[in-house]
Amino acid sequence: MIRWQKKGKERHPARTWLIRAGSFIAAVSGVYLLCGIAGLVPLETEEIVWNNLRLVAGASILGCLIAAVGYGNE
C-alpha cells in the first residue's frame, strides 16, 4: 500500500498497470516532442511537417488519458 492511500483501499493491479503505462507513454512522447522541437530528432517523416508533430502530441495526450482512466475516482 502506498503511504498516501487510505487503509483498506488497495488499487487493483490492472489500474496500477494503466497508470504506469499511460505515464510512460506520455513521458516518452513528451521527451521525443521536446527533442524534435530542439532539432535533436527528426519530426518530419512526410512532406507536411506538422502532421508528425500532431502524431507525437496525440500520443502524449493518449498517455495522459490512459493514466487518468487508471486513477479513476481517487
C-alpha positions in Angstrom: 0.0 0.0 0.0 1.2 3.5 -0.9 1.6 5.9 2.0 -1.0 8.4 0.9 -3.7 5.8 0.2 -6.2 5.2 3.0 -6.1 1.8 4.7 -8.3 -0.8 3.2 -8.3 1.0 -0.2 -5.9 -1.1 -2.3 -5.7 -0.4 -6.0 -6.4 -3.2 -8.5 -3.3 -4.3 -10.4 -4.9 -3.5 -13.8 -5.4 0.1 -12.7 -1.8 0.3 -11.5 -0.7 -1.0 -14.9 -2.8 1.6 -16.7 -1.3 4.4 -14.6 2.2 3.2 -15.3 1.7 2.6 -19.0 -0.1 5.9 -19.5 2.6 7.8 -17.7 5.3 6.0 -19.6 3.7 6.8 -23.0 3.2 10.4 -22.0 6.8 10.8 -20.8 8.4 9.1 -23.8 6.3 11.0 -26.4 6.8 14.3 -24.5 10.5 13.8 -24.4 10.5 13.0 -28.1 8.4 16.0 -28.9 10.8 18.3 -26.9 13.8 16.7 -28.6 12.1 17.2 -32.0 11.4 20.9 -31.3 15.0 21.3 -30.3 16.2 19.7 -33.5 17.8 16.6 -31.9 15.5 14.1 -33.5 13.6 14.4 -36.8 9.9 15.1 -36.6 9.2 15.3 -40.3 8.5 11.9 -41.9 6.3 13.3 -44.6 6.2 16.4 -46.7 3.8 18.0 -44.3 5.9 18.7 -41.1 3.0 19.5 -38.8 1.5 16.1 -39.4 4.1 14.1 -37.5 4.1 16.8 -34.8 0.4 16.1 -34.3 1.0 12.3 -34.0 3.6 12.7 -31.3 1.4 15.2 -29.4 -1.5 12.9 -29.8 0.4 10.0 -28.3 1.3 12.2 -25.3 -2.4 13.1 -24.8 -3.3 9.4 -25.1 -0.9 8.6 -22.4 -2.4 11.2 -20.1 -5.9 9.8 -20.8 -4.8 6.2 -20.1 -3.3 7.3 -16.8 -6.5 9.2 -15.9 -8.6 6.1 -16.6 -6.3 4.2 -14.3 -6.7 6.7 -11.5 -10.5 6.7 -11.8 -12.2 8.4 -8.9 -9.3 8.5 -6.5 
